[in-house]
Amino acid sequence: MIRLWRSVWMLCALLLAAPVWSADNDYRMGTGDVLHITVYGQPDLTTDARVSETGTITFPLIGDVKMADITPAQGEADIAQRLSKGGFIIKPFVTLNVVQYRSQHISVLGRVNRPGQYTLEKISRVTDALALAGGIIIDGADTVTLVRTRDGKTSYHDIDVVALFKPGGEASNELIQDGDVINVARQPMFYIYGEVQRPGAFRLEQNMSVVQALSLGGGLTQRGTQRGIKILRRDNKGAMQELDAQLADPVKKDDVIYVKESLF
């Protein structure tokens, strides 16, 4: 039940967060975007245009203008410069707004309700993309990976989803760009066996301690003892180590916690 409520809370938070961070001046326009352009004091120049397959629009007086791969502010500046340079208007004030976003295609994969490819119709961030995919499912990780390929180079950026909803978290809510892939892996697990009420595999929560892990296992049996708890953990070379564990010690991914039987 706790996991179910956690999943519901995460989806609701994503849906509520989507509009908060939607606007961004760094958006780069592309094929299929619909633009609304005005020039102050020149109503005859008001233009609605869709960016063509060649990445251009046609604007009165100056003809074709490249709009793909530039920001709206750069588009405004280019149109204003060409109107001024052509002698049509002295010091024109141009406003360009993207009214439909059709050029951005992203993929959301892994442990989400609706994995697949999506076409973004507005400026979007990581939370928007996760909301489009129906949110993270119960066994999804708290950290998602943003995979981005630019100029033949691929980068991987891990984003803490839980931290996005804490003060200052909006700084990590990255703007999604065309071709981006968001992957939600399965949440790391740990294992408990020995003298506990419910031995087995459990979800590893952030900053979990041994005593918290034992509570998920239902606590010790009557024969169990807190003395001599062991953790089996792989080192950097993959070799298994047996470590003495204290109740306050952190639990790590794939740890195996063993609770011994009391001798008395």
N, C-alpha and C positions, 0 to 999 in steps of 0.2 A: 504493500500500500504506500509506503514511504517513497519507493522508487516511482510509482505511478504518479503521485502528487508532484514529485520532482520534475517528471517529464511534462506534466500539464503546466506547471509553473514556468518551465523554460520556454515552452511554446508561446504561452501568453505574453511573457516578457519580450520575446522576439517580435511578436506582432505589434505590441505597444511601442516598442523602440523604433520600429521601421521608419515612421515619419519624422522622428526627431532629428536625424542626422542625414536627411535626404539631399539637401542642397550643397553643391560644392562647385567652386569656380575652376577646379582642375579637370573637369570632364572634357574629354576630347571627342568631338563630334565624328560621326561616321555615316556610311551608306544607310539610307532609309530613315535617318532622323528628319523630322519635320521642324522647320525653323520659321519663326515669326520675326520679321525685321522692320523696324520703323526708323525714320529720320526725322528728328524734331523740326516741326514747321513745314514738313514736306509730305502731306498725306498721300500724294500721288505716288510716292516711292514706297509706301507700305507694301511689303511682300511676304507671302506665305509660300514656302518652297520646300520640297523634299530633296535631300542630298542624293544625287544620282549615283549610279554604279561607278562612275568615273571620279566620284568624290567632290563634285561641283554643284553649284546652283547657278541660275541665271538671274542677275539683278538689273533693274532698269538703268539705262545710260552706260553702264560699265561692262555688261555682258557676263561671261562665265567667271565665277569666283570659287576658288578652291576652299572647301570647308572641312574636308576629311582630315583627321589627325591634328586638328588645332582646337583650342578652347573657344568658347563663345566670345570672350574678351578679345582674343586675337582676330576672330572673324569681324568683330565690330571695328577694330583698328584698321584692318585691311580695306574694308568697304569705305570707311571714312577717308583714308589716304587716297584711294583711287578716285573718289568723288571730288576731292579737293585738287588733286593733281590734274585731273581732266578739266578743271575749270568749271565744273557744274555747280558746286556749292562751296561757299567760303566757310571754313571751319564747321563742317557738318557734325552733328551729334547723333551717333548711330546706336540703336539698342537692338540686340539680338537675343532672342529667347528660344530655347529648344522646347517645343510644345509636345513632341512625341519622340521617345527614344526607341529606336528600332535597330541600332547597329551593334548592340552589345550582347554577345552570346557567352554564357558561362555554364559551367557544369558543377553540380553539387552531388557528391558521391559518398558512399559509405553508410554510416548508421544514422540515416534520416528517414522520415516517413515516405518521401517521394523522390528518390534519387533520379537524376537525369539532367538534361540540358535545358536551359531556360534563356528566353530572350527578355532582356531588361527593358522596361518602358519608361524608366526614370533613373536618375542618378541613384545608385544603390551602394550600400556598404555590406559588410559581412553579415550583420544581423538581418538585413533585408533578404539576402540570398538564402540564409537558413530558414527564414519565414516562408519564402517561396516553396521550399522543399518540405514544408510541413513541420519543421522543427526536428530536434534531435530525439531519437528514440531512447528507451530506458537504458540500454546498455551502451549508448554512445559516450564517447570521451568528453571530458570537460574542456579539452584543448583540441582545436581544429587546425588543419594545415592549409594554408593558402599557397597554391602552386602557380607560379607566373613565369611565362616564357617571353622574353623580349630580346630581339636581335640575336636569336639563336642560343641565348643563355637562360637556363631555368633556375629559378630561386625558390626556396622553401621557407615559409614563415609560419611559425606556430603562434596561435592566438588563443589566449585564455578566455573562454566564453563567459565563465563565471565573473571574471574581473571586468568584463564589459559593462556590467550592471552595477558596478561600484563607483563611488566618486572618482572622477578622472579617467574612467574606463573608455570614454568616447574617443580618446586619443589613439586607442588601439583598434578602433572600429574602422578598418581600412576601406577606402574606396575600391569598389570592384571594377575591373577593366575587362575589355573584350578578350576572350580566350582564357580567362582565369579559371582555375579549378579549385574548389573547396572540398577537402576530404575530411570526413569525420570517422576516425578510427574507433574500434571497440575500446571501451574503457579498460585500463590495466586492471589485472586481477591479482589477488594473493590467496593463499591457501592455509587452512588450519586443520591439523589432525592431532590425534592423541586424546587426552582427557578433557574434552570440551563437549558441551551439550549438542551442538550442531556442526560437526566437522564438514569441511567442503571448501568450495571456491567462492570468493566474495569480491565484490567491486571495491577497488582501491580508491578511496576518497582523498582529496588533497590534504596534506599534512596529517595523515592518519598516524596514530601512535599504536603501540602494541596493546595497551589496555583497551583502546577503542576497537581494535581488531578482535580482541577476545570477547567483547560485548556483542559483536555481530555473530559470533559463534555460540551465543547463548550463555557465555560464562563457563567456568570450570565445573566439571562433575564433582561429586563428593570425593572421588579419589584423586582429583587433580591438585596440583600445587603450583603456586606462583614462583617457587624457587626452582631454578634450573630450566626455565623456558629457553628453548633454542630457536634460532632462525637459520634456515638453510637458504643461502643466497649465492648467486653466481657472481664471480668477479669479472673484471674487464676482459679476461681471456676465456671466459666461459666455464671455468672450473668451479665446482660447488664447494662453498665454505660453510662450516658450522660455527655460528656465532652465539655467544651468551647474550641473552636479551633482558633488558630492564623494561618495566612497564611503560616508561616515558620514551623509549626509543622509537624512532620513526620506522614505519613499514614502507618497503619499496616494491616496485613492480616485480611480480612473480616470486615474491618471498614465500617460503613455506615455514609456518610457525608450528613448532611441536611442543605440546604441553605434556610433561612427564607425569607419571603416577607417583603420588606421595608414598614414601616408605613407611609412614606412621599413620 
